[in-house]
Amino acid sequence: VPADTPGDAQLYIAGDFQGWAPGDTPMTQVDDTTWSIDLPFESGTALQYKYTRGSWEAVEKDAQCGEIPNRALTVDGSAGPAQTIEDTVATWRDIAGCP
């Protein structure tokens, strides 16, 4: 997450797999800029998702405050039971003053 993410922030993942509810699926903070979550999916499952700080007013945006397309992933179970995805959030709608 960007360095200006509030220290007391809670991050969430919202996606088609949980009804696009922006504050229903919390992530775990690893350090100041890294968060994680483990979710069970069958290999081959196609997902779309975004990161939020609990609401659509605090959704991730690109570095110029533009909307980003939904992130997409197809689960690949061929390498074992876990798949690591590393995403970067450029900025947050509310912090950057994005429309």
C-alpha positions in Angstrom: 0.0 0.0 0.0 1.1 3.6 -0.4 3.1 5.2 2.3 0.3 7.7 3.1 -2.1 4.9 4.1 -3.2 5.7 7.7 -1.4 3.8 10.3 -4.7 2.6 11.8 -6.2 1.6 8.5 -7.9 -1.8 8.0 -7.7 -3.1 4.4 -10.2 -5.3 2.7 -10.5 -7.2 -0.6 -13.8 -6.9 -2.4 -14.7 -9.0 -5.4 -17.1 -11.0 -7.4 -16.5 -14.0 -5.0 -18.0 -12.1 -2.1 -20.6 -9.9 -3.6 -18.4 -6.8 -4.1 -18.9 -5.8 -0.4 -16.1 -3.3 0.2 -15.9 -3.9 4.0 -16.7 -7.5 4.4 -13.4 -9.4 3.8 -10.6 -8.0 6.0 -7.0 -8.5 5.3 -4.1 -9.0 7.8 -1.4 -6.4 8.2 2.1 -7.9 7.7 4.1 -4.6 8.1 3.7 -0.9 7.4 3.0 -1.3 3.6 2.2 -5.0 3.2 -1.1 -6.8 3.8 -2.2 -10.4 3.1 -5.1 -12.7 3.0 -5.6 -16.4 2.4 -8.7 -17.4 0.5 -9.7 -20.9 -0.5 -10.6 -21.4 -4.2 -10.6 -24.3 -6.6 -7.9 -24.3 -9.3 -9.3 -22.7 -12.5 -11.6 -20.3 -10.6 -11.6 -16.9 -12.3 -11.8 -13.9 -9.9 -12.2 -10.2 -10.2 -11.3 -7.9 -7.2 -10.2 -4.6 -5.8 -8.7 -3.3 -2.5 -10.5 -0.9 -0.2 -10.2 0.6 3.2 -13.8 -0.5 4.0 -15.9 1.6 1.5 -16.0 2.6 -2.1 -15.0 6.1 -1.1 -11.7 4.6 0.1 -11.0 2.3 -2.9 -7.7 2.0 -4.7 -7.0 4.3 -7.6 -4.1 4.6 -10.1 -1.3 7.2 -9.4 -3.2 9.9 -11.3 -6.5 9.2 -9.5 -7.9 7.3 -12.4 -10.2 4.3 -12.0 -8.4 1.0 -12.4 -10.0 -1.9 -14.0 -11.0 -4.8 -11.8 -8.0 -6.9 -10.9 -8.4 -10.3 -12.5 -6.9 -13.7 -11.5 -7.4 -17.3 -12.5 -6.5 -19.6 -9.7 -3.6 -21.9 -10.7 -3.3 -24.9 -8.4 -0.6 -26.7 -10.5 2.2 -25.5 -8.3 0.7 -26.6 -5.1 -2.0 -25.7 -2.6 -1.0 -21.9 -2.4 -0.7 -19.2 -5.0 1.0 -15.9 -4.0 -0.2 -12.8 -5.7 1.7 -9.5 -5.2 -0.3 -6.4 -6.1 0.5 -2.7 -5.5 -2.0 0.0 -4.5 -0.9 3.3 -6.0 -3.2 5.6 -4.1 -6.6 5.8 -2.3 -9.5 7.8 -3.6 -10.1 9.7 -0.3 -6.5 10.3 0.6 -5.4 11.6 -2.8 -8.6 13.8 -3.1 -9.6 11.8 -6.2 -13.1 12.3 -7.7 
